[in-house]
Every structure is written in C-alpha cells, then in structure tokens.
Amino acid sequence: MSSKGHVPIRMCIFCRKRFPKDLLKRFVFKKGMIVEDKCKTLSGRGAYCCTSPECLKKLTKYGHKALKGALKLGN
Ligand SMILES: [Zn+2]
C-alpha cells in the first residue's frame, strides 16, 4: 500500500559496512565531546556505528578517537 520512503544508507566507521541509517547509532561532535544522537535531532556532522557486538566493542574501546577521526575527515 504505502510505498517505502527512501532510506539513507550510511557506513559504519568500524566495519565499513553499509546499513540503513535507522539501524545505526549516530554520534555528533559537539564542543569537543562525542555525543550520541539518540533522538536523531542533533545537527552537525555525524559519524555512524552499527550495532554488531564487534563494533560496539570497538566503540567502547576507541570510540572517542575513532569518532573524532571520522568526523574530522568529513562526509
Ligand atoms: Zn560496524
């Protein structure tokens, strides 16, 4: 019935696989801090991480550094 809207695809910064944006955690860099964009309302450049256990582990371990690098490189 209702047609599916276009789902943006984003890349996980750790495994570099592509996923529909909805399945990824989004982070933005704000005032020198990495903030998880839980409500998907924060503006600015975002970095994405998928929810596989492997990537979540990496996120915990070197999340800040990795996200910082990813955000600096831009989209
Ligand atoms: Zn991943």
N, CA, C, O and the ligand as a Tripos MOL2 file, in Angstrom:
@<TRIPOS>MOLECULE
protein
  301   299    76     0     0
PROTEIN
NO_CHARGES

@<TRIPOS>ATOM
      1 N           0.8300   -1.2030    0.0000 N.3       1 MET1
      2 CA          0.0000    0.0000    0.0000 C.3       1 MET1
      3 C           0.8670    1.2570    0.0000 C.2       1 MET1
      4 O           1.1520    1.8330   -1.0500 O.2       1 MET1
      5 N           1.2760    1.6660    1.1880 N.am      2 SER2
      6 CA          2.1270    2.8540    1.2120 C.3       2 SER2
      7 C           3.5350    2.4710    0.7670 C.2       2 SER2
      8 O           4.1020    1.4780    1.2220 O.2       2 SER2
      9 N           4.0580    3.2480   -0.0940 N.am      3 SER3
     10 CA          5.3810    2.9270   -0.5890 C.3       3 SER3
     11 C           6.4300    3.3220    0.4380 C.2       3 SER3
     12 O           6.2950    4.3280    1.1350 O.2       3 SER3
     13 N           7.4630    2.5210    0.5160 N.am      4 LYS4
     14 CA          8.5330    2.8200    1.4520 C.3       4 LYS4
     15 C           9.2960    4.0470    0.9910 C.2       4 LYS4
     16 O           9.6100    4.2060   -0.1880 O.2       4 LYS4
     17 N           9.5780    4.8870    1.9280 N.am      5 GLY5
     18 CA         10.3610    6.0600    1.5930 C.3       5 GLY5
     19 C          11.8050    5.6830    1.3580 C.2       5 GLY5
     20 O          12.2330    4.5660    1.6500 O.2       5 GLY5
     21 N          12.5190    6.6010    0.8430 N.am      6 HIS6
     22 CA         13.9390    6.3430    0.6140 C.3       6 HIS6
     23 C          14.6660    6.3020    1.9450 C.2       6 HIS6
     24 O          14.5830    7.2410    2.7360 O.2       6 HIS6
     25 N          15.3780    5.2150    2.1880 N.am      7 VAL7
     26 CA         16.1430    5.1120    3.4280 C.3       7 VAL7
     27 C          17.6020    5.4270    3.1360 C.2       7 VAL7
     28 O          18.2330    4.7500    2.3230 O.2       7 VAL7
     29 N          18.1310    6.4250    3.7780 N.am      8 PRO8
     30 CA         19.5340    6.7640    3.5360 C.3       8 PRO8
     31 C          20.4500    5.6540    4.0530 C.2       8 PRO8
     32 O          20.1950    5.0580    5.0990 O.2       8 PRO8
     33 N          21.4900    5.3960    3.3190 N.am      9 ILE9
     34 CA         22.4550    4.3860    3.7170 C.3       9 ILE9
     35 C          23.6930    5.0780    4.2710 C.2       9 ILE9
     36 O          24.2100    6.0260    3.6800 O.2       9 ILE9
     37 N          24.1520    4.5910    5.4030 N.am     10 ARG10
     38 CA         25.3570    5.1550    5.9920 C.3      10 ARG10
     39 C          26.3500    4.0460    6.3030 C.2      10 ARG10
     40 O          25.9840    2.8790    6.4380 O.2      10 ARG10
     41 N          27.5900    4.4300    6.4120 N.am     11 MET11
     42 CA         28.6370    3.4470    6.6450 C.3      11 MET11
     43 C          29.0780    3.4390    8.1050 C.2      11 MET11
     44 O          29.2930    4.4890    8.7100 O.2      11 MET11
     45 N          29.2060    2.2520    8.6480 N.am     12 CYS12
     46 CA         29.7510    2.1060    9.9870 C.3      12 CYS12
     47 C          31.2400    2.4590    9.9380 C.2      12 CYS12
     48 O          31.9690    1.9770    9.0710 O.2      12 CYS12
     49 N          31.6810    3.2920   10.8640 N.am     13 ILE13
     50 CA         33.0770    3.7410   10.8060 C.3      13 ILE13
     51 C          34.0570    2.6460   11.1910 C.2      13 ILE13
     52 O          35.2560    2.7860   10.9510 O.2      13 ILE13
     53 N          33.5800    1.5710   11.7750 N.am     14 PHE14
     54 CA         34.4820    0.4960   12.1860 C.3      14 PHE14
     55 C          34.5630   -0.6170   11.1580 C.2      14 PHE14
     56 O          35.6530   -0.9290   10.6780 O.2      14 PHE14
     57 N          33.4440   -1.2200   10.8110 N.am     15 CYS15
     58 CA         33.4980   -2.3440    9.8710 C.3      15 CYS15
     59 C          33.3300   -1.8790    8.4260 C.2      15 CYS15
     60 O          33.5530   -2.6450    7.4880 O.2      15 CYS15
     61 N          32.9370   -0.6240    8.2580 N.am     16 ARG16
     62 CA         32.7730   -0.0280    6.9250 C.3      16 ARG16
     63 C          31.7080   -0.7190    6.0780 C.2      16 ARG16
     64 O          31.6990   -0.6100    4.8510 O.2      16 ARG16
     65 N          30.8290   -1.4170    6.7460 N.am     17 LYS17
     66 CA         29.6860   -1.9670    6.0160 C.3      17 LYS17
     67 C          28.6180   -0.8970    5.9760 C.2      17 LYS17
     68 O          28.5830    0.0150    6.8010 O.2      17 LYS17
     69 N          27.7520   -1.0370    4.9970 N.am     18 ARG18
     70 CA         26.7030   -0.0280    4.8520 C.3      18 ARG18
     71 C          25.3850   -0.5530    5.3840 C.2      18 ARG18
     72 O          25.0290   -1.7150    5.1860 O.2      18 ARG18
     73 N          24.6740    0.3220    6.0590 N.am     19 PHE19
     74 CA         23.3950   -0.0360    6.6560 C.3      19 PHE19
     75 C          22.4100    1.1030    6.4570 C.2      19 PHE19
     76 O          22.7900    2.2600    6.2740 O.2      19 PHE19
     77 N          21.1260    0.7410    6.4980 N.am     20 PRO20
     78 CA         20.1360    1.8180    6.5390 C.3      20 PRO20
     79 C          20.3880    2.6480    7.7910 C.2      20 PRO20
     80 O          20.6810    2.1150    8.8610 O.2      20 PRO20
     81 N          20.2720    3.9160    7.6390 N.am     21 LYS21
     82 CA         20.5770    4.8540    8.7210 C.3      21 LYS21
     83 C          19.8780    4.5040   10.0390 C.2      21 LYS21
     84 O          20.4290    4.7010   11.1220 O.2      21 LYS21
     85 N          18.6780    3.9900    9.9270 N.am     22 ASP22
     86 CA         17.8930    3.6770   11.1220 C.3      22 ASP22
     87 C          18.5270    2.6250   12.0120 C.2      22 ASP22
     88 O          18.2600    2.5660   13.2120 O.2      22 ASP22
     89 N          19.3760    1.7880   11.4100 N.am     23 LEU23
     90 CA         19.9700    0.7030   12.1780 C.3      23 LEU23
     91 C          21.2720    1.1000   12.8530 C.2      23 LEU23
     92 O          21.8690    0.3170   13.5910 O.2      23 LEU23
     93 N          21.6950    2.3050   12.5940 N.am     24 LEU24
     94 CA         22.9810    2.7360   13.1230 C.3      24 LEU24
     95 C          22.8370    3.7090   14.2800 C.2      24 LEU24
     96 O          21.8530    4.4410   14.3960 O.2      24 LEU24
     97 N          23.8450    3.6910   15.1240 N.am     25 LYS25
     98 CA         23.9040    4.7260   16.1510 C.3      25 LYS25
     99 C          24.5760    5.9300   15.5300 C.2      25 LYS25
    100 O          25.5500    5.8010   14.7870 O.2      25 LYS25
    101 N          24.0620    7.0720   15.8330 N.am     26 ARG26
    102 CA         24.6550    8.2810   15.2640 C.3      26 ARG26
    103 C          25.3360    9.0830   16.3620 C.2      26 ARG26
    104 O          24.8080    9.2310   17.4640 O.2      26 ARG26
    105 N          26.5000    9.5910   16.0470 N.am     27 PHE27
    106 CA         27.2240   10.4150   17.0040 C.3      27 PHE27
    107 C          27.5790   11.7300   16.3530 C.2      27 PHE27
    108 O          27.8800   11.7930   15.1610 O.2      27 PHE27
    109 N          27.5400   12.7580   17.1350 N.am     28 VAL28
    110 CA         27.9880   14.0490   16.6290 C.3      28 VAL28
    111 C          29.0520   14.5940   17.5660 C.2      28 VAL28
    112 O          29.1230   14.2370   18.7420 O.2      28 VAL28
    113 N          29.8550   15.4470   17.0180 N.am     29 PHE29
    114 CA         30.9480   16.0460   17.7520 C.3      29 PHE29
    115 C          30.4870   17.4270   18.1880 C.2      29 PHE29
    116 O          30.2300   18.3050   17.3640 O.2      29 PHE29
    117 N          30.3890   17.5980   19.4900 N.am     30 LYS30
    118 CA         29.8480   18.8580   19.9880 C.3      30 LYS30
    119 C          30.7120   19.4150   21.0960 C.2      30 LYS30
    120 O          30.9330   18.7650   22.1180 O.2      30 LYS30
    121 N          31.1960   20.6200   20.8850 N.am     31 LYS31
    122 CA         32.0230   21.2980   21.8920 C.3      31 LYS31
    123 C          33.1220   20.3850   22.4130 C.2      31 LYS31
    124 O          33.3820   20.3250   23.6140 O.2      31 LYS31
    125 N          33.7640   19.6740   21.4880 N.am     32 GLY32
    126 CA         34.8730   18.8130   21.8820 C.3      32 GLY32
    127 C          34.4500   17.4950   22.4880 C.2      32 GLY32
    128 O          35.2920   16.7180   22.9380 O.2      32 GLY32
    129 N          33.1670   17.2350   22.5050 N.am     33 MET33
    130 CA         32.6830   15.9930   23.0890 C.3      33 MET33
    131 C          31.9490   15.1820   22.0350 C.2      33 MET33
    132 O          31.2970   15.7230   21.1420 O.2      33 MET33
    133 N          32.0740   13.8570   22.1680 N.am     34 ILE34
    134 CA         31.2980   12.9950   21.3020 C.3      34 ILE34
    135 C          29.9710   12.7250   21.9920 C.2      34 ILE34
    136 O          29.9200   12.2370   23.1210 O.2      34 ILE34
    137 N          28.9160   13.0510   21.2960 N.am     35 VAL35
    138 CA         27.5900   12.8770   21.8800 C.3      35 VAL35
    139 C          26.7900   11.9270   21.0180 C.2      35 VAL35
    140 O          26.7470   12.0700   19.7960 O.2      35 VAL35
    141 N          26.1500   10.9470   21.6580 N.am     36 GLU36
    142 CA         25.2970   10.0680   20.8770 C.3      36 GLU36
    143 C          24.0080   10.8020   20.5730 C.2      36 GLU36
    144 O          23.3640   11.3760   21.4520 O.2      36 GLU36
    145 N          23.6560   10.7660   19.3100 N.am     37 ASP37
    146 CA         22.4620   11.4660   18.8760 C.3      37 ASP37
    147 C          21.2720   10.5140   18.9780 C.2      37 ASP37
    148 O          20.7820    9.9870   17.9790 O.2      37 ASP37
    149 N          20.8320   10.3130   20.2010 N.am     38 LYS38
    150 CA         19.7920    9.3050   20.4400 C.3      38 LYS38
    151 C          18.4620    9.6640   19.8110 C.2      38 LYS38
    152 O          17.7340    8.7900   19.3410 O.2      38 LYS38
    153 N          18.1510   10.9180   19.8020 N.am     39 CYS39
    154 CA         16.8570   11.3360   19.2680 C.3      39 CYS39
    155 C          16.9330   11.7160   17.7950 C.2      39 CYS39
    156 O          15.9370   12.1170   17.1930 O.2      39 CYS39
    157 N          18.1350   11.5840   17.2190 N.am     40 LYS40
    158 CA         18.3410   11.9320   15.8080 C.3      40 LYS40
    159 C          17.9330   13.3680   15.5260 C.2      40 LYS40
    160 O          17.3870   13.6800   14.4680 O.2      40 LYS40
    161 N          18.2020   14.2140   16.4680 N.am     41 THR41
    162 CA         17.8020   15.6070   16.2930 C.3      41 THR41
    163 C          18.9890   16.5530   16.2770 C.2      41 THR41
    164 O          18.8500   17.7250   15.9240 O.2      41 THR41
    165 N          20.1530   16.0490   16.6570 N.am     42 LEU42
    166 CA         21.3050   16.9300   16.7160 C.3      42 LEU42
    167 C          21.8000   17.2480   15.3160 C.2      42 LEU42
    168 O          21.8690   16.3860   14.4400 O.2      42 LEU42
    169 N          22.1340   18.4860   15.1450 N.am     43 SER43
    170 CA         22.6270   18.8810   13.8390 C.3      43 SER43
    171 C          24.1440   18.7470   13.8240 C.2      43 SER43
    172 O          24.7800   18.4810   14.8440 O.2      43 SER43
    173 N          24.6790   18.9320   12.6790 N.am     44 GLY44
    174 CA         26.1280   18.8450   12.5500 C.3      44 GLY44
    175 C          26.5450   17.5490   11.9110 C.2      44 GLY44
    176 O          25.7250   16.7020   11.5550 O.2      44 GLY44
    177 N          27.8200   17.4250   11.7810 N.am     45 ARG45
    178 CA         28.3820   16.2760   11.1160 C.3      45 ARG45
    179 C          28.2410   15.0510   12.0050 C.2      45 ARG45
    180 O          28.5350   15.1100   13.1990 O.2      45 ARG45
    181 N          27.8050   13.9780   11.4480 N.am     46 GLY46
    182 CA         27.6190   12.7830   12.2500 C.3      46 GLY46
    183 C          28.5240   11.6460   11.8210 C.2      46 GLY46
    184 O          28.9580   11.5790   10.6710 O.2      46 GLY46
    185 N          28.7980   10.7680   12.7440 N.am     47 ALA47
    186 CA         29.5020    9.5350   12.4300 C.3      47 ALA47
    187 C          28.6010    8.3970   12.8850 C.2      47 ALA47
    188 O          27.8270    8.5350   13.8320 O.2      47 ALA47
    189 N          28.7160    7.2750   12.1920 N.am     48 TYR48
    190 CA         27.7880    6.1930   12.4680 C.3      48 TYR48
    191 C          28.5060    4.9230   12.8680 C.2      48 TYR48
    192 O          29.5890    4.6130   12.3730 O.2      48 TYR48
    193 N          27.8770    4.1930   13.7770 N.am     49 CYS49
    194 CA         28.4130    2.9040   14.1950 C.3      49 CYS49
    195 C          27.2720    1.9000   14.1760 C.2      49 CYS49
    196 O          26.1760    2.1860   14.6590 O.2      49 CYS49
    197 N          27.5300    0.7230   13.6180 N.am     50 CYS50
    198 CA         26.4800   -0.2830   13.5950 C.3      50 CYS50
    199 C          26.3720   -0.9420   14.9670 C.2      50 CYS50
    200 O          27.1400   -0.6140   15.8720 O.2      50 CYS50
    201 N          25.4510   -1.8440   15.1270 N.am     51 THR51
    202 CA         25.2040   -2.4160   16.4380 C.3      51 THR51
    203 C          25.7060   -3.8450   16.5600 C.2      51 THR51
    204 O          25.2480   -4.5950   17.4220 O.2      51 THR51
    205 N          26.6430   -4.2230   15.7050 N.am     52 SER52
    206 CA         27.2130   -5.5590   15.8530 C.3      52 SER52
    207 C          28.1000   -5.5640   17.1000 C.2      52 SER52
    208 O          28.7160   -4.5500   17.4290 O.2      52 SER52
    209 N          28.1640   -6.6960   17.7860 N.am     53 PRO53
    210 CA         28.9480   -6.7590   19.0310 C.3      53 PRO53
    211 C          30.3980   -6.3420   18.8130 C.2      53 PRO53
    212 O          31.0170   -5.7160   19.6740 O.2      53 PRO53
    213 N          30.9160   -6.6940   17.6680 N.am     54 GLU54
    214 CA         32.3020   -6.3660   17.3560 C.3      54 GLU54
    215 C          32.5140   -4.8510   17.3110 C.2      54 GLU54
    216 O          33.4770   -4.3300   17.8730 O.2      54 GLU54
    217 N          31.6340   -4.1810   16.6590 N.am     55 CYS55
    218 CA         31.7810   -2.7340   16.5130 C.3      55 CYS55
    219 C          31.4580   -2.0050   17.8120 C.2      55 CYS55
    220 O          32.0520   -0.9700   18.1150 O.2      55 CYS55
    221 N          30.5300   -2.5390   18.5650 N.am     56 LEU56
    222 CA         30.2090   -1.9020   19.8350 C.3      56 LEU56
    223 C          31.3870   -2.0100   20.7850 C.2      56 LEU56
    224 O          31.6370   -1.1220   21.6000 O.2      56 LEU56
    225 N          32.1010   -3.1130   20.6640 N.am     57 LYS57
    226 CA         33.2800   -3.2970   21.4960 C.3      57 LYS57
    227 C          34.3340   -2.2530   21.1230 C.2      57 LYS57
    228 O          34.9650   -1.6410   21.9850 O.2      57 LYS57
    229 N          34.5000   -2.0740   19.8340 N.am     58 LYS58
    230 CA         35.4670   -1.0850   19.3640 C.3      58 LYS58
    231 C          35.0450    0.3190   19.7560 C.2      58 LYS58
    232 O          35.8680    1.1750   20.0810 O.2      58 LYS58
    233 N          33.7690    0.5220   19.7170 N.am     59 LEU59
    234 CA         33.2450    1.8360   20.0740 C.3      59 LEU59
    235 C          33.5840    2.1580   21.5310 C.2      59 LEU59
    236 O          33.9560    3.2830   21.8630 O.2      59 LEU59
    237 N          33.4510    1.1570   22.3840 N.am     60 THR60
    238 CA         33.7680    1.3590   23.7940 C.3      60 THR60
    239 C          35.2580    1.5740   23.9880 C.2      60 THR60
    240 O          35.6940    2.3820   24.8080 O.2      60 THR60
    241 N          36.0160    0.8320   23.2160 N.am     61 LYS61
    242 CA         37.4670    0.8530   23.3980 C.3      61 LYS61
    243 C          38.1190    2.1020   22.8070 C.2      61 LYS61
    244 O          38.8140    2.8410   23.5040 O.2      61 LYS61
    245 N          37.8900    2.3230   21.5350 N.am     62 TYR62
    246 CA         38.4890    3.5230   20.9560 C.3      62 TYR62
    247 C          37.4640    4.4340   20.3000 C.2      62 TYR62
    248 O          37.7430    5.0950   19.2990 O.2      62 TYR62
    249 N          36.3130    4.4530   20.8670 N.am     63 GLY63
    250 CA         35.2370    5.2410   20.2850 C.3      63 GLY63
    251 C          35.5730    6.7000   20.0770 C.2      63 GLY63
    252 O          35.3870    7.2440   18.9890 O.2      63 GLY63
    253 N          36.0610    7.3200   21.1140 N.am     64 HIS64
    254 CA         36.2920    8.7540   21.0360 C.3      64 HIS64
    255 C          37.2760    9.1050   19.9390 C.2      64 HIS64
    256 O          37.0540   10.0120   19.1370 O.2      64 HIS64
    257 N          38.3650    8.3620   19.9280 N.am     65 LYS65
    258 CA         39.4090    8.6110   18.9330 C.3      65 LYS65
    259 C          38.9020    8.3510   17.5250 C.2      65 LYS65
    260 O          39.1160    9.1470   16.6110 O.2      65 LYS65
    261 N          38.2330    7.2300   17.3720 N.am     66 ALA66
    262 CA         37.7410    6.8450   16.0450 C.3      66 ALA66
    263 C          36.6990    7.8240   15.5290 C.2      66 ALA66
    264 O          36.7070    8.2140   14.3610 O.2      66 ALA66
    265 N          35.8130    8.2070   16.4180 N.am     67 LEU67
    266 CA         34.7650    9.1310   16.0060 C.3      67 LEU67
    267 C          35.3460   10.4890   15.6590 C.2      67 LEU67
    268 O          34.9240   11.1420   14.7040 O.2      67 LEU67
    269 N          36.3070   10.8940   16.4410 N.am     68 LYS68
    270 CA         36.9570   12.1760   16.1970 C.3      68 LYS68
    271 C          37.6040   12.1650   14.8130 C.2      68 LYS68
    272 O          37.4730   13.1110   14.0370 O.2      68 LYS68
    273 N          38.3000   11.0770   14.5300 N.am     69 GLY69
    274 CA         38.9430   10.9450   13.2360 C.3      69 GLY69
    275 C          37.9270   10.9400   12.1150 C.2      69 GLY69
    276 O          38.1140   11.6050   11.0960 O.2      69 GLY69
    277 N          36.8650   10.1990   12.2970 N.am     70 ALA70
    278 CA         35.8360   10.0810   11.2730 C.3      70 ALA70
    279 C          35.1630   11.4250   11.0250 C.2      70 ALA70
    280 O          34.8740   11.7920    9.8860 O.2      70 ALA70
    281 N          34.9240   12.1330   12.0890 N.am     71 LEU71
    282 CA         34.2300   13.4110   11.9320 C.3      71 LEU71
    283 C          35.1310   14.4700   11.3200 C.2      71 LEU71
    284 O          34.6700   15.3510   10.5940 O.2      71 LEU71
    285 N          36.3930   14.3770   11.6140 N.am     72 LYS72
    286 CA         37.3330   15.3400   11.0470 C.3      72 LYS72
    287 C          37.4880   15.1610    9.5390 C.2      72 LYS72
    288 O          37.6630   16.1220    8.7900 O.2      72 LYS72
    289 N          37.4180   13.9070    9.1250 N.am     73 LEU73
    290 CA         37.5610   13.6210    7.7020 C.3      73 LEU73
    291 C          36.3460   14.0990    6.9220 C.2      73 LEU73
    292 O          36.4230   14.3250    5.7140 O.2      73 LEU73
    293 N          35.2480   14.2470    7.6030 N.am     74 GLY74
    294 CA         34.0530   14.7260    6.9410 C.3      74 GLY74
    295 C          33.3080   13.6120    6.2450 C.2      74 GLY74
    296 O          33.6230   12.4320    6.3970 O.2      74 GLY74
    297 N          32.3350   14.0060    5.4970 N.am     75 ASN75
    298 CA         31.4900   13.0030    4.8430 C.3      75 ASN75
    299 C          31.9630   12.7140    3.4460 C.2      75 ASN75
    300 O          31.3660   11.8930    2.7490 O.2      75 ASN75
    301 ZN         30.1250   -1.9620   12.2050 Zn       76 ZN76
@<TRIPOS>BOND
     1     1     2 1
     2     2     3 1
     3     3     4 2
     4     3     5 am
     5     5     6 1
     6     6     7 1
     7     7     8 2
     8     7     9 am
     9     9    10 1
    10    10    11 1
    11    11    12 2
    12    11    13 am
    13    13    14 1
    14    14    15 1
    15    15    16 2
    16    15    17 am
    17    17    18 1
    18    18    19 1
    19    19    20 2
    20    19    21 am
    21    21    22 1
    22    22    23 1
    23    23    24 2
    24    23    25 am
    25    25    26 1
    26    26    27 1
    27    27    28 2
    28    27    29 am
    29    29    30 1
    30    30    31 1
    31    31    32 2
    32    31    33 am
    33    33    34 1
    34    34    35 1
    35    35    36 2
    36    35    37 am
    37    37    38 1
    38    38    39 1
    39    39    40 2
    40    39    41 am
    41    41    42 1
    42    42    43 1
    43    43    44 2
    44    43    45 am
    45    45    46 1
    46    46    47 1
    47    47    48 2
    48    47    49 am
    49    49    50 1
    50    50    51 1
    51    51    52 2
    52    51    53 am
    53    53    54 1
    54    54    55 1
    55    55    56 2
    56    55    57 am
    57    57    58 1
    58    58    59 1
    59    59    60 2
    60    59    61 am
    61    61    62 1
    62    62    63 1
    63    63    64 2
    64    63    65 am
    65    65    66 1
    66    66    67 1
    67    67    68 2
    68    67    69 am
    69    69    70 1
    70    70    71 1
    71    71    72 2
    72    71    73 am
    73    73    74 1
    74    74    75 1
    75    75    76 2
    76    75    77 am
    77    77    78 1
    78    78    79 1
    79    79    80 2
    80    79    81 am
    81    81    82 1
    82    82    83 1
    83    83    84 2
    84    83    85 am
    85    85    86 1
    86    86    87 1
    87    87    88 2
    88    87    89 am
    89    89    90 1
    90    90    91 1
    91    91    92 2
    92    91    93 am
    93    93    94 1
    94    94    95 1
    95    95    96 2
    96    95    97 am
    97    97    98 1
    98    98    99 1
    99    99   100 2
   100    99   101 am
   101   101   102 1
   102   102   103 1
   103   103   104 2
   104   103   105 am
   105   105   106 1
   106   106   107 1
   107   107   108 2
   108   107   109 am
   109   109   110 1
   110   110   111 1
   111   111   112 2
   112   111   113 am
   113   113   114 1
   114   114   115 1
   115   115   116 2
   116   115   117 am
   117   117   118 1
   118   118   119 1
   119   119   120 2
   120   119   121 am
   121   121   122 1
   122   122   123 1
   123   123   124 2
   124   123   125 am
   125   125   126 1
   126   126   127 1
   127   127   128 2
   128   127   129 am
   129   129   130 1
   130   130   131 1
   131   131   132 2
   132   131   133 am
   133   133   134 1
   134   134   135 1
   135   135   136 2
   136   135   137 am
   137   137   138 1
   138   138   139 1
   139   139   140 2
   140   139   141 am
   141   141   142 1
   142   142   143 1
   143   143   144 2
   144   143   145 am
   145   145   146 1
   146   146   147 1
   147   147   148 2
   148   147   149 am
   149   149   150 1
   150   150   151 1
   151   151   152 2
   152   151   153 am
   153   153   154 1
   154   154   155 1
   155   155   156 2
   156   155   157 am
   157   157   158 1
   158   158   159 1
   159   159   160 2
   160   159   161 am
   161   161   162 1
   162   162   163 1
   163   163   164 2
   164   163   165 am
   165   165   166 1
   166   166   167 1
   167   167   168 2
   168   167   169 am
   169   169   170 1
   170   170   171 1
   171   171   172 2
   172   171   173 am
   173   173   174 1
   174   174   175 1
   175   175   176 2
   176   175   177 am
   177   177   178 1
   178   178   179 1
   179   179   180 2
   180   179   181 am
   181   181   182 1
   182   182   183 1
   183   183   184 2
   184   183   185 am
   185   185   186 1
   186   186   187 1
   187   187   188 2
   188   187   189 am
   189   189   190 1
   190   190   191 1
   191   191   192 2
   192   191   193 am
   193   193   194 1
   194   194   195 1
   195   195   196 2
   196   195   197 am
   197   197   198 1
   198   198   199 1
   199   199   200 2
   200   199   201 am
   201   201   202 1
   202   202   203 1
   203   203   204 2
   204   203   205 am
   205   205   206 1
   206   206   207 1
   207   207   208 2
   208   207   209 am
   209   209   210 1
   210   210   211 1
   211   211   212 2
   212   211   213 am
   213   213   214 1
   214   214   215 1
   215   215   216 2
   216   215   217 am
   217   217   218 1
   218   218   219 1
   219   219   220 2
   220   219   221 am
   221   221   222 1
   222   222   223 1
   223   223   224 2
   224   223   225 am
   225   225   226 1
   226   226   227 1
   227   227   228 2
   228   227   229 am
   229   229   230 1
   230   230   231 1
   231   231   232 2
   232   231   233 am
   233   233   234 1
   234   234   235 1
   235   235   236 2
   236   235   237 am
   237   237   238 1
   238   238   239 1
   239   239   240 2
   240   239   241 am
   241   241   242 1
   242   242   243 1
   243   243   244 2
   244   243   245 am
   245   245   246 1
   246   246   247 1
   247   247   248 2
   248   247   249 am
   249   249   250 1
   250   250   251 1
   251   251   252 2
   252   251   253 am
   253   253   254 1
   254   254   255 1
   255   255   256 2
   256   255   257 am
   257   257   258 1
   258   258   259 1
   259   259   260 2
   260   259   261 am
   261   261   262 1
   262   262   263 1
   263   263   264 2
   264   263   265 am
   265   265   266 1
   266   266   267 1
   267   267   268 2
   268   267   269 am
   269   269   270 1
   270   270   271 1
   271   271   272 2
   272   271   273 am
   273   273   274 1
   274   274   275 1
   275   275   276 2
   276   275   277 am
   277   277   278 1
   278   278   279 1
   279   279   280 2
   280   279   281 am
   281   281   282 1
   282   282   283 1
   283   283   284 2
   284   283   285 am
   285   285   286 1
   286   286   287 1
   287   287   288 2
   288   287   289 am
   289   289   290 1
   290   290   291 1
   291   291   292 2
   292   291   293 am
   293   293   294 1
   294   294   295 1
   295   295   296 2
   296   295   297 am
   297   297   298 1
   298   298   299 1
   299   299   300 2
@<TRIPOS>SUBSTRUCTURE
     1 MET1         2 RESIDUE 1 A MET
     2 SER2         6 RESIDUE 1 A SER
     3 SER3        10 RESIDUE 1 A SER
     4 LYS4        14 RESIDUE 1 A LYS
     5 GLY5        18 RESIDUE 1 A GLY
     6 HIS6        22 RESIDUE 1 A HIS
     7 VAL7        26 RESIDUE 1 A VAL
     8 PRO8        30 RESIDUE 1 A PRO
     9 ILE9        34 RESIDUE 1 A ILE
    10 ARG10       38 RESIDUE 1 A ARG
    11 MET11       42 RESIDUE 1 A MET
    12 CYS12       46 RESIDUE 1 A CYS
    13 ILE13       50 RESIDUE 1 A ILE
    14 PHE14       54 RESIDUE 1 A PHE
    15 CYS15       58 RESIDUE 1 A CYS
    16 ARG16       62 RESIDUE 1 A ARG
    17 LYS17       66 RESIDUE 1 A LYS
    18 ARG18       70 RESIDUE 1 A ARG
    19 PHE19       74 RESIDUE 1 A PHE
    20 PRO20       78 RESIDUE 1 A PRO
    21 LYS21       82 RESIDUE 1 A LYS
    22 ASP22       86 RESIDUE 1 A ASP
    23 LEU23       90 RESIDUE 1 A LEU
    24 LEU24       94 RESIDUE 1 A LEU
    25 LYS25       98 RESIDUE 1 A LYS
    26 ARG26      102 RESIDUE 1 A ARG
    27 PHE27      106 RESIDUE 1 A PHE
    28 VAL28      110 RESIDUE 1 A VAL
    29 PHE29      114 RESIDUE 1 A PHE
    30 LYS30      118 RESIDUE 1 A LYS
    31 LYS31      122 RESIDUE 1 A LYS
    32 GLY32      126 RESIDUE 1 A GLY
    33 MET33      130 RESIDUE 1 A MET
    34 ILE34      134 RESIDUE 1 A ILE
    35 VAL35      138 RESIDUE 1 A VAL
    36 GLU36      142 RESIDUE 1 A GLU
    37 ASP37      146 RESIDUE 1 A ASP
    38 LYS38      150 RESIDUE 1 A LYS
    39 CYS39      154 RESIDUE 1 A CYS
    40 LYS40      158 RESIDUE 1 A LYS
    41 THR41      162 RESIDUE 1 A THR
    42 LEU42      166 RESIDUE 1 A LEU
    43 SER43      170 RESIDUE 1 A SER
    44 GLY44      174 RESIDUE 1 A GLY
    45 ARG45      178 RESIDUE 1 A ARG
    46 GLY46      182 RESIDUE 1 A GLY
    47 ALA47      186 RESIDUE 1 A ALA
    48 TYR48      190 RESIDUE 1 A TYR
    49 CYS49      194 RESIDUE 1 A CYS
    50 CYS50      198 RESIDUE 1 A CYS
    51 THR51      202 RESIDUE 1 A THR
    52 SER52      206 RESIDUE 1 A SER
    53 PRO53      210 RESIDUE 1 A PRO
    54 GLU54      214 RESIDUE 1 A GLU
    55 CYS55      218 RESIDUE 1 A CYS
    56 LEU56      222 RESIDUE 1 A LEU
    57 LYS57      226 RESIDUE 1 A LYS
    58 LYS58      230 RESIDUE 1 A LYS
    59 LEU59      234 RESIDUE 1 A LEU
    60 THR60      238 RESIDUE 1 A THR
    61 LYS61      242 RESIDUE 1 A LYS
    62 TYR62      246 RESIDUE 1 A TYR
    63 GLY63      250 RESIDUE 1 A GLY
    64 HIS64      254 RESIDUE 1 A HIS
    65 LYS65      258 RESIDUE 1 A LYS
    66 ALA66      262 RESIDUE 1 A ALA
    67 LEU67      266 RESIDUE 1 A LEU
    68 LYS68      270 RESIDUE 1 A LYS
    69 GLY69      274 RESIDUE 1 A GLY
    70 ALA70      278 RESIDUE 1 A ALA
    71 LEU71      282 RESIDUE 1 A LEU
    72 LYS72      286 RESIDUE 1 A LYS
    73 LEU73      290 RESIDUE 1 A LEU
    74 GLY74      294 RESIDUE 1 A GLY
    75 ASN75      298 RESIDUE 1 A ASN
    76 ZN76       301 GROUP 0 **** ****
